[in-house]
């Protein structure tokens, strides 16, 4: 993890919709409370159970959002893209991080002190409104994925996850599979062995192609049908 200097939010090309409504004075305040950090793949932005002192804005890269359950098993909840606020739920509801966030690629993130972030919410109604809109969209998307996911068999869940990477994360029919088989199994809700078998069936059926860690959707209509039917 590479710590950089205080950032200039006013000149940032990657500012969020919420930050875009702040005044010049408020952006200066945000910049004084913000430190930009370069994070290597695999490093944690923060860990579940640790005190929450910052909101993390994912400026560049991808992050894995994951949480350990009662049996200490790690469950991947979602993949976060650039432009995502990590840990924002915690600052409004708790003082301890309720999940972990780890870099799935090399990433750049802005660590914003909670005190100043909350003060901006209190001072600027438009900023608060944009954040509420953002949180609501995130929650609704998560609810829809959760219901869709757990009403399907493993094959349907895997197809849905591969499409999720193609359509929402990379927006391409060919993309790098950044998750290990164990991590993919955690996200799909299966075992490593069952996911490996299902992936082989997809390859043998010509639905997807695999070259080392690259995945290509060869039959998008069929994989979408599998994802929809479950």
N, C-alpha and C positions, 0 to 999 in steps of 0.2 A: 504494500500500500504506500503510495507516494503522496505526501502532503504538499499541497501547493499553497500559494498565498491567498489572502483575502480576494474574493472575486468582485468583478464589476458587473453587477446585475443589469445596470442600465444599458450597457453595450452588448449584453449576451444575446447571441442569435438563437439560443435554445430555451429561452424563458418560457414558462408555462402560460396558459391562458389566464390563470389567476394572477401571476406576476405582471402580466402585460397591462393590467388595469391599475397598477400602483402608480402613484405620483413619483416625480423625480426624487423628492425628499424621502419618500418611503422606500424607493429602490436603493437609495444610498444607505438607508437604515438596514435593509435586507442584506446588502453587500457587506456591511460591517459585521453582521451576525453570521456570515456564511464563509465556509472554507471549502475550496475545491480540492477533491482528492482523486487521484488516479488509482484504480483498483485492478489487481491482476485476476485473471480467471481462477475461480475456486476460492478466492478470499471472501470473507464475510463482511458485509456492510454493517450488520449488527446481528446479535444472537438472541434467540428466545430465552426469556428469563433474566436478561440483563436490564439495568436501569435505562430508561429512555430519556436522553438529554437533547436529542436532535431529531428533526425531520430530515430525511434524506431525499433529495431530488435527483433522480437518475437522468443525468444530462446526456450521456452517450452509453451505448452498450445494452446488454440484456442481463436480467437478474432472475434467479430462481427463488421463489417464495415458498418456504417449507416450514412445517410444524411437526413437533414430536407429540405423539399421543400418550395415553396411559401406559402402554407397553414399551415406551421409548422407541417406537418405530417412526422413522421420518417419512412424512407424507408431503409430496410436492403439491401445492395448492394451485399455483399458476406460474406462468413466465411473464415477467414484467419487461416492457419495452422502454426505450428512452422516452422521456416526458412523463414518467410515472413518479408519484410521491410514495416513498416507502416509509412505513411506520406512522403515517398520518393519523390512523385510527387510534393509536396508543396515546397521542398527546391530548386527545379529547376525552378518552375513556379510562386511562390507566397511566401509571408511571413506570411500568415494566413492559418490555417488548413481549408481545404475545406470539410472535413467530420469528423466524430467522429469514434473512435475505442474503444471498450469496451471488457473486458475480459469475454469470454463465459464460461471458466473454470478457475481454479486457474492457473496462468501463471507466467512465468519469462521473463522479457524483458530487453534489453540493450538500454539505452538512450544515444545516441551519439551526441555530440555537432555538430551543422550544419557547423560551420566554419572549423573544422578539417576534417569533412567528405568531404566537397567540396575541401579542399586542397589535400586530397588523390586522388580525382577524377582528379585533375589537374596534380598531380605528376606521377601517375601510370596509363599508358594507358590500361594495362590488367585489372586493377580494374574497370576503366571506362567502358571498353568493356563488362565485365561481368554484370555490372549494367544495361547497355543499353539492353543487351540480356534479363535480368530479367524483366525490365519494358515492353519490347515489348511482351514477353510471357504473362505477366499479362494482358496487354491491349487487345491482340488478344483473350485470353480466355474470358475476360469480354465482348467483342463485340459479340463473338459467343453465349455466354449465353444469352445476352440481346436480340438478334434477335430471337433465338430459343424460349426464354421465352414468348415474347410478341406476337408471332404469334400462340399461343395456347390458348385453353379454360382453365378454372380453373382446371379441372380434369387433363389435360395434364401437366399444370404447377406444380401442387402438386406432381404428379407422378415423374416428372423430379427433383423436389427438394428433395424428399425422396431418389431417386437414387443418387443424388449428395452427400448427407450425407453418403450413404452406400459405394459408389465407390471412392469418392475423399477425404472425410473427415476422415471417420473411417475405410474404406477398410474392411468392415464386413457386413454381412447380418443382424446382430442384433446390435443395437447401442442405446445409450441414446438420447432421444429427449431433447436437451438442451434449445430449444426455447419454450416460452409460446405460446399458441394458437394465441395471438395477434401478437407476433413477427413472427410466422410462416406465418400468414396472410399478414404481411408487406412484407415478403420476396417473397411470392407467388404472391402478388398483388390482394388480395381479402379481404373480410370482415372476421371477426372472426367467424361469424355464418356460412358463406358459406364454409369456410375451415373445420369447425367442421362437417358439413354435409357430405362433400366429404370424410373426414377421416372415418366417420362412414360407408359410402358406401364401402370404401376399406376394412374395417374390416368385414362387413357383407358379402362381396363377397369372403372373404378368401384370398385377395391379400396381406394384411399385418396383423400382430397380434400386439396387444398392451397390455402391462402389466405395469400398472402405467405409468412411463415415459420411458419405454423401447419399442422400435419398432423393429419388425422382418419382413423382407421381405420374405413372404411365397411363392409367385409366381413371381420370378424375371423376367421370360419371359413375363408375362402378364403386369407387371408394366412398363417394358421397352417398350412394344408395346404401352401402353397408353402414355408414355412420348414421344415416337417418333411420334405418330400420332396426338397427341394434342387433 
